Amino acid sequence: MKERKLSKNQIAEIRARLMQDGTTFKCYGHSFKVSKTEFPSSDIDPIYAIGRDEGLFGPRMNVNKFGPTCVTVYTFDMLGNRTSGKFRYDLIEFENKEA
């Protein structure tokens, strides 16, 4: 995969788009979709999840943080083992180019 050199403004734009509910993007040859869960109470931060666009019960990972170079995600398997992963901003390509 070819690496792109991104400016701080481009990283901020990518991060802002990833924080929107329903955003679809490609990374590592697969299509992913962002889901955002907000609560009516204002003191709880929204919860983000990134998953393959395979319907309601497709594989999903929770977002740990939106860092300076990548999005860190995690999930737990049936035995309670934590698995972590990263989506680097320079490898993300958005499905729709507008906005």
DSSP file with accessible surface (Angstrom, degrees, kcal/mol):
  #  RESIDUE AA STRUCTURE BP1 BP2  ACC     N-H-->O    O-->H-N    N-H-->O    O-->H-N    TCO  KAPPA ALPHA  PHI   PSI    X-CA   Y-CA   Z-CA
    1    1 A M              0   0  158      0, 0.0     2,-0.4     0, 0.0    90,-0.0   0.000 360.0 360.0 360.0 138.5    0.0    0.0    0.0
    2    2 A K        -     0   0  192     89,-0.0     2,-0.3     1,-0.0     0, 0.0  -0.655 360.0-133.9 -85.1 128.2    1.2    3.4   -0.9
    3    3 A E        -     0   0  132     -2,-0.4     2,-0.4    88,-0.0    88,-0.1  -0.604  13.4-149.2 -82.4 140.8    1.6    5.8    2.0
    4    4 A R        -     0   0  105     -2,-0.3     2,-0.7    86,-0.1    86,-0.1  -0.877  12.5-132.0-104.9 142.9    0.3    9.4    1.7
    5    5 A K        -     0   0  201     -2,-0.4     2,-0.4    85,-0.0    -2,-0.0  -0.856  30.7-162.4 -92.8 118.3    1.8   12.2    3.6
    6    6 A L        -     0   0   30     -2,-0.7     2,-0.1     4,-0.0    84,-0.1  -0.836  10.9-135.4-107.7 142.1   -1.0   14.2    5.2
    7    7 A S     >  -     0   0   56     -2,-0.4     4,-2.3     1,-0.1     5,-0.2  -0.367  33.6-103.6 -82.1 169.3   -1.0   17.7    6.6
    8    8 A K  H  > S+     0   0  182      1,-0.2     4,-2.3     2,-0.2     5,-0.1   0.874 122.8  53.2 -62.8 -35.5   -2.5   18.6   10.0
    9    9 A N  H  > S+     0   0  122      2,-0.2     4,-2.1     1,-0.2    -1,-0.2   0.902 108.5  48.9 -66.3 -41.3   -5.5   20.1    8.2
   10   10 A Q  H  > S+     0   0   88      2,-0.2     4,-2.4     1,-0.2    -2,-0.2   0.906 111.2  50.0 -65.1 -39.9   -6.1   16.9    6.2
   11   11 A I  H  X S+     0   0   31     -4,-2.3     4,-2.7     1,-0.2     5,-0.2   0.918 109.9  51.0 -64.3 -40.8   -5.8   14.7    9.4
   12   12 A A  H  X S+     0   0   49     -4,-2.3     4,-2.3     1,-0.2    -1,-0.2   0.901 110.8  49.0 -63.6 -38.5   -8.3   17.0   11.1
   13   13 A E  H  X S+     0   0  130     -4,-2.1     4,-2.2     2,-0.2    -2,-0.2   0.915 112.2  47.6 -66.7 -43.4  -10.8   16.7    8.2
   14   14 A I  H  X S+     0   0   14     -4,-2.4     4,-2.3     2,-0.2    -2,-0.2   0.937 112.7  49.0 -63.1 -45.6  -10.4   12.9    8.2
   15   15 A R  H  X S+     0   0   69     -4,-2.7     4,-1.1     1,-0.2    -2,-0.2   0.919 110.9  50.5 -61.0 -41.8  -10.9   12.7   11.9
   16   16 A A  H  < S+     0   0   53     -4,-2.3     3,-0.4     1,-0.2    -1,-0.2   0.901 111.0  48.4 -64.6 -40.4  -14.0   14.9   11.7
   17   17 A R  H >< S+     0   0   35     -4,-2.2     3,-1.4     1,-0.2    -1,-0.2   0.873 108.1  54.6 -68.2 -35.6  -15.6   12.8    9.0
   18   18 A L  H 3< S+     0   0    1     -4,-2.3    -1,-0.2     1,-0.3    -2,-0.2   0.739 101.1  60.3 -70.3 -19.7  -14.9    9.6   10.9
   19   19 A M  T 3< S+     0   0   64     -4,-1.1     2,-0.4    -3,-0.4    -1,-0.3   0.423  86.5  96.4 -87.1   3.0  -16.8   11.1   13.9
   20   20 A Q  S X  S-     0   0  103     -3,-1.4     3,-1.3    -4,-0.1    14,-0.2  -0.760  83.2-112.0 -94.3 138.4  -20.0   11.4   11.8
   21   21 A D  T 3  S+     0   0  107     -2,-0.4    14,-0.2     1,-0.2    -2,-0.1  -0.445  97.8  19.1 -68.9 134.9  -22.6    8.6   12.1
   22   22 A G  T 3  S+     0   0   34     12,-2.5    -1,-0.2     1,-0.3     2,-0.2   0.476  80.6 152.4  88.3   2.9  -23.0    6.5    8.9
   23   23 A T    <   -     0   0   13     -3,-1.3    11,-2.5    11,-0.2     2,-0.4  -0.471  28.7-157.0 -67.9 131.5  -19.6    7.4    7.3
   24   24 A T  E     +A   33   0A  30      9,-0.2    71,-1.7    -2,-0.2    72,-0.4  -0.907  19.2 163.2-111.3 141.7  -18.4    4.6    5.0
   25   25 A F  E     -AB  32  94A   0      7,-2.3     7,-3.3    -2,-0.4     2,-0.4  -0.960  31.5-122.4-150.0 163.2  -14.7    4.2    4.1
   26   26 A K  E     +AB  31  93A 101     67,-3.4    67,-2.3    -2,-0.3     2,-0.3  -0.920  34.1 156.4-111.7 138.3  -12.3    1.7    2.6
   27   27 A C  E >   +A   30   0A   4      3,-2.1     3,-1.8    -2,-0.4    65,-0.1  -0.944  66.9   7.1-157.6 140.2   -9.2    0.5    4.4
   28   28 A Y  T 3  S-     0   0   95     -2,-0.3     3,-0.1    63,-0.3    64,-0.1   0.802 129.3 -60.8  56.9  28.2   -7.1   -2.7    4.0
   29   29 A G  T 3  S+     0   0   67      1,-0.2     2,-0.3     0, 0.0    -1,-0.3   0.563 116.4 100.5  81.4   6.5   -9.2   -3.6    1.0
   30   30 A H  E <  S-A   27   0A  85     -3,-1.8    -3,-2.1    22,-0.0     2,-0.4  -0.887  71.4-118.7-123.0 158.4  -12.5   -3.8    2.9
   31   31 A S  E     -A   26   0A  36     -2,-0.3    22,-1.4    -5,-0.2     2,-0.3  -0.804  33.5-174.0 -96.6 132.7  -15.5   -1.4    3.3
   32   32 A F  E     -AC  25  52A  22     -7,-3.3    -7,-2.3    -2,-0.4     2,-0.4  -0.894  11.5-152.9-125.9 157.0  -16.2   -0.2    6.8
   33   33 A K  E     -AC  24  51A  75     18,-2.9    18,-2.1    -2,-0.3     2,-0.4  -0.992  11.9-136.4-133.0 139.3  -19.0    1.9    8.4
   34   34 A V  E     - C   0  50A   1    -11,-2.5   -12,-2.5    -2,-0.4     2,-0.4  -0.761  17.3-168.3 -94.3 133.9  -18.9    4.1   11.4
   35   35 A S  E     - C   0  49A  31     14,-2.9    14,-2.4    -2,-0.4     2,-0.5  -0.980   3.2-160.7-122.0 139.8  -21.8    4.0   13.9
   36   36 A K  E     - C   0  48A  58     -2,-0.4     2,-0.6    12,-0.2    12,-0.2  -0.976   1.2-161.5-122.4 127.0  -22.2    6.6   16.7
   37   37 A T  E     - C   0  47A  71     10,-3.1    10,-2.7    -2,-0.5     2,-0.3  -0.948  11.8-174.8-111.5 119.7  -24.3    6.0   19.8
   38   38 A E        -     0   0  133     -2,-0.6     7,-0.1     8,-0.2    -2,-0.0  -0.878  12.8-143.9-113.5 149.7  -25.4    9.1   21.7
   39   39 A F        -     0   0   87      5,-0.4     5,-0.1    -2,-0.3    -2,-0.0  -0.818  21.2-122.8-111.1 149.7  -27.3    9.2   25.0
   40   40 A P  S    S+     0   0  138      0, 0.0     2,-0.2     0, 0.0    -1,-0.1   0.836  91.9  87.1 -62.2 -28.7  -29.9   11.8   26.0
   41   41 A S  S >  S-     0   0   53      1,-0.1     3,-0.9     2,-0.0    -2,-0.3  -0.500  73.8-146.6 -72.7 134.0  -27.8   12.7   29.1
   42   42 A S  T 3  S+     0   0  124     -2,-0.2    -1,-0.1     1,-0.2    -3,-0.0   0.633  89.3  67.8 -79.8 -11.8  -25.3   15.4   28.2
   43   43 A D  T 3  S+     0   0  127      2,-0.1     2,-0.5     0, 0.0    -1,-0.2   0.521  85.1  81.0 -89.0  -0.4  -22.6   14.2   30.6
   44   44 A I  S <  S-     0   0   87     -3,-0.9    -5,-0.4    -5,-0.1     3,-0.1  -0.894  78.4-131.1-107.4 127.8  -21.9   11.0   28.7
   45   45 A D        -     0   0  132     -2,-0.5    -2,-0.1     1,-0.1    -3,-0.0  -0.389  33.7 -96.7 -70.0 152.0  -19.6   11.1   25.7
   46   46 A P        -     0   0   40      0, 0.0     2,-0.5     0, 0.0    -8,-0.2  -0.322  33.6-129.8 -67.3 153.4  -20.9    9.4   22.5
   47   47 A I  E     -C   37   0A  82    -10,-2.7   -10,-3.1    -3,-0.1     2,-0.3  -0.920  20.6-157.9-107.7 129.2  -19.7    5.9   21.8
   48   48 A Y  E     -C   36   0A  34     -2,-0.5    15,-2.5    15,-0.3     2,-0.3  -0.832   9.9-177.0-108.0 144.6  -18.2    5.1   18.3
   49   49 A A  E     -CD  35  62A  10    -14,-2.4   -14,-2.9    -2,-0.3     2,-0.4  -0.993  11.3-156.3-138.0 144.2  -17.9    1.7   16.6
   50   50 A I  E     +CD  34  61A   4     11,-3.0    11,-2.9    -2,-0.3     2,-0.3  -0.987  26.0 159.0-120.9 128.8  -16.4    0.8   13.3
   51   51 A G  E     -CD  33  60A   2    -18,-2.1   -18,-2.9    -2,-0.4     9,-0.2  -0.956  45.9 -84.6-145.8 164.2  -17.5   -2.4   11.6
   52   52 A R  E     -C   32   0A  77      7,-1.7     2,-2.4    -2,-0.3   -20,-0.2  -0.423  47.9-113.2 -64.9 145.1  -17.7   -4.1    8.3
   53   53 A D  S    S+     0   0   82    -22,-1.4    -1,-0.1     1,-0.2     3,-0.1  -0.429  78.2 122.0 -82.1  67.8  -20.7   -3.0    6.3
   54   54 A E  S    S-     0   0  116     -2,-2.4     3,-0.3     1,-0.5    -1,-0.2  -0.002  76.6 -87.4-120.5  25.1  -22.3   -6.5    6.5
   55   55 A G    >   -     0   0   44      1,-0.2     3,-1.0    -3,-0.1    -1,-0.5  -0.505  69.1 -38.5 102.8-168.5  -25.7   -5.7    8.1
   56   56 A L  T 3  S+     0   0  140      1,-0.2    -1,-0.2    -2,-0.2    -2,-0.0   0.879 134.4  38.1 -66.4 -40.8  -26.8   -5.4   11.7
   57   57 A F  T 3  S+     0   0  192     -3,-0.3    -1,-0.2     2,-0.0    -2,-0.1   0.063  85.0 128.9-106.1  28.7  -24.8   -8.2   13.2
   58   58 A G  S <  S-     0   0   14     -3,-1.0     2,-0.2    -6,-0.2    -3,-0.1  -0.234  74.6 -71.3 -73.8 168.9  -21.6   -7.9   11.3
   59   59 A P        -     0   0   75      0, 0.0    -7,-1.7     0, 0.0     2,-0.3  -0.429  60.2-178.3 -65.9 130.1  -18.2   -7.8   13.1
   60   60 A R  E     -D   51   0A  83     -9,-0.2     2,-0.4    -2,-0.2    -9,-0.3  -0.959  16.7-158.5-130.6 150.2  -17.7   -4.4   14.9
   61   61 A M  E     -D   50   0A  46    -11,-2.9   -11,-3.0    -2,-0.3     2,-0.2  -0.982  21.6-124.0-127.7 140.2  -14.9   -2.9   17.0
   62   62 A N  E     -DE  49  74A  61     12,-2.3    12,-2.4    -2,-0.4     2,-0.5  -0.571  27.6-115.8 -79.5 145.6  -15.3   -0.1   19.5
   63   63 A V  E     - E   0  73A  21    -15,-2.5   -15,-0.3    10,-0.2    10,-0.3  -0.707  26.7-176.1 -84.8 123.6  -13.2    3.0   19.1
   64   64 A N  E     -     0   0A  90      8,-3.1     2,-0.3    -2,-0.5     9,-0.2   0.895  67.0 -24.6 -81.9 -46.8  -10.8    3.5   21.9
   65   65 A K  E     - E   0  72A 119      7,-1.3     7,-2.4     2,-0.0     2,-0.9  -0.983  47.0-123.8-163.0 155.1   -9.5    6.9   20.7
   66   66 A F  E     - E   0  71A  37     -2,-0.3     5,-0.2     5,-0.2   -51,-0.0  -0.887  48.0-171.7 -98.8  97.7   -9.0    9.1   17.6
   67   67 A G        -     0   0    7      3,-2.1   -52,-0.0    -2,-0.9    -2,-0.0  -0.119  37.7 -92.5 -85.7-173.7   -5.3    9.7   17.9
   68   68 A P  S    S+     0   0   92      0, 0.0     3,-0.1     0, 0.0   -53,-0.1   0.768 121.0  15.7 -73.4 -24.1   -2.9   12.0   16.0
   69   69 A T  S    S+     0   0   96      1,-0.3    20,-2.0    20,-0.0    21,-0.4   0.540 129.4   8.1-123.8 -14.7   -2.0    9.4   13.3
   70   70 A C  E     - F   0  88A  11     18,-0.2    -3,-2.1    19,-0.1     2,-0.5  -0.978  66.7-105.2-159.5 167.8   -4.7    6.6   13.6
   71   71 A V  E     -EF  66  87A   0     16,-2.4    16,-2.2    -2,-0.3     2,-0.5  -0.919  34.1-147.6-100.7 125.3   -7.9    5.4   15.1
   72   72 A T  E     -EF  65  86A  17     -7,-2.4    -8,-3.1    -2,-0.5    -7,-1.3  -0.850  21.0-178.6 -97.8 127.9   -7.4    2.8   17.8
   73   73 A V  E     -EF  63  85A   1     12,-2.7    12,-2.4    -2,-0.5     2,-0.3  -0.834   6.2-174.8-124.2 159.7  -10.1    0.1   18.0
   74   74 A Y  E     +EF  62  84A  54    -12,-2.4   -12,-2.3    -2,-0.3     2,-0.3  -0.977   6.1 177.4-148.7 161.3  -10.7   -2.9   20.3
   75   75 A T  E     - F   0  83A  46      8,-2.0     8,-3.0    -2,-0.3     2,-0.4  -0.959  23.0-126.4-154.7 166.8  -13.1   -5.8   20.8
   76   76 A F  E     - F   0  82A 112     -2,-0.3     6,-0.2     6,-0.2     2,-0.1  -0.959  18.5-142.4-119.3 141.3  -13.4   -8.8   23.1
   77   77 A D    >   -     0   0   72      4,-2.0     3,-1.8    -2,-0.4     6,-0.0  -0.249  41.6 -85.1 -89.8-174.7  -13.8  -12.4   22.0
   78   78 A M  T 3  S+     0   0  190      1,-0.3    -1,-0.1     2,-0.1    -2,-0.0   0.750 128.8  52.8 -66.0 -22.6  -16.0  -15.1   23.7
   79   79 A L  T 3  S-     0   0  146      2,-0.1    -1,-0.3     0, 0.0    -3,-0.0   0.407 120.3-106.0 -92.4   0.9  -13.3  -15.9   26.2
   80   80 A G    <   +     0   0   48     -3,-1.8     2,-0.4     1,-0.3    -2,-0.1   0.586  69.3 147.7  87.9   9.0  -12.9  -12.3   27.2
   81   81 A N        -     0   0   90      1,-0.0    -4,-2.0     2,-0.0     2,-0.4  -0.656  44.6-130.6 -80.7 133.8   -9.6  -11.7   25.5
   82   82 A R  E     -F   76   0A 119     -2,-0.4     2,-0.4    -6,-0.2    -6,-0.2  -0.677  19.9-166.6 -87.8 132.7   -9.1   -8.2   24.2
   83   83 A T  E     -F   75   0A  74     -8,-3.0    -8,-2.0    -2,-0.4     2,-0.3  -0.978   6.8-165.5-118.3 130.3   -8.0   -7.7   20.6
   84   84 A S  E     +F   74   0A  76     -2,-0.4     2,-0.3   -10,-0.2   -10,-0.2  -0.829  10.7 169.1-115.2 156.1   -6.8   -4.2   19.4
   85   85 A G  E     -F   73   0A  26    -12,-2.4   -12,-2.7    -2,-0.3     2,-0.4  -0.941  19.5-134.6-154.2 172.6   -6.2   -2.8   16.0
   86   86 A K  E     -F   72   0A 127     -2,-0.3     2,-0.6   -14,-0.2   -14,-0.2  -0.993   4.0-156.3-138.1 143.6   -5.5    0.5   14.2
   87   87 A F  E     -F   71   0A  15    -16,-2.2   -16,-2.4    -2,-0.4     2,-0.2  -0.967  25.0-145.1-114.0 107.8   -6.8    2.3   11.2
   88   88 A R  E >>  -F   70   0A  87     -2,-0.6     3,-1.3   -18,-0.2     4,-0.5  -0.546  10.6-133.6 -75.1 138.8   -4.1    4.7    9.9
   89   89 A Y  G >4 S+     0   0    2    -20,-2.0     3,-0.9     1,-0.3    -1,-0.1   0.833 103.3  59.8 -62.0 -32.9   -5.4    7.9    8.5
   90   90 A D  G 34 S+     0   0   21    -21,-0.4    -1,-0.3     1,-0.2   -86,-0.1   0.679 105.6  49.1 -73.8 -12.2   -3.2    7.7    5.4
   91   91 A L  G <4 S+     0   0   23     -3,-1.3     2,-0.4   -88,-0.1   -63,-0.3   0.503  88.5 102.8-100.4  -5.3   -4.7    4.4    4.4
   92   92 A I    <<  -     0   0    2     -3,-0.9     2,-0.4    -4,-0.5   -65,-0.2  -0.649  46.0-176.9 -85.0 130.3   -8.4    5.5    4.7
   93   93 A E  E     -B   26   0A 113    -67,-2.3   -67,-3.4    -2,-0.4     2,-0.2  -0.994  21.9-133.1-125.1 123.7  -10.3    6.3    1.5
   94   94 A F  E     -B   25   0A  24     -2,-0.4   -69,-0.2   -69,-0.2     3,-0.1  -0.481   6.3-138.0 -79.4 144.6  -13.8    7.6    1.8
   95   95 A E  S    S+     0   0   87    -71,-1.7     2,-0.5    -2,-0.2    -1,-0.1   0.931  94.0  41.9 -67.2 -48.6  -16.5    6.1   -0.4
   96   96 A N  S    S-     0   0   71    -72,-0.4    -1,-0.2     1,-0.1   -72,-0.1  -0.896  72.3-157.0-104.2 128.8  -18.2    9.4   -1.2
   97   97 A K        +     0   0  156     -2,-0.5    -1,-0.1    -3,-0.1    -3,-0.0   0.627  60.9  97.4 -81.5 -15.3  -15.8   12.2   -2.0
   98   98 A E              0   0  133      0, 0.0    -2,-0.1     0, 0.0     0, 0.0  -0.308 360.0 360.0 -74.5 165.6  -18.1   15.1   -1.2
   99   99 A A              0   0  118     -2,-0.0   -82,-0.1     0, 0.0     0, 0.0  -0.184 360.0 360.0  77.2 360.0  -18.2   17.0    2.2
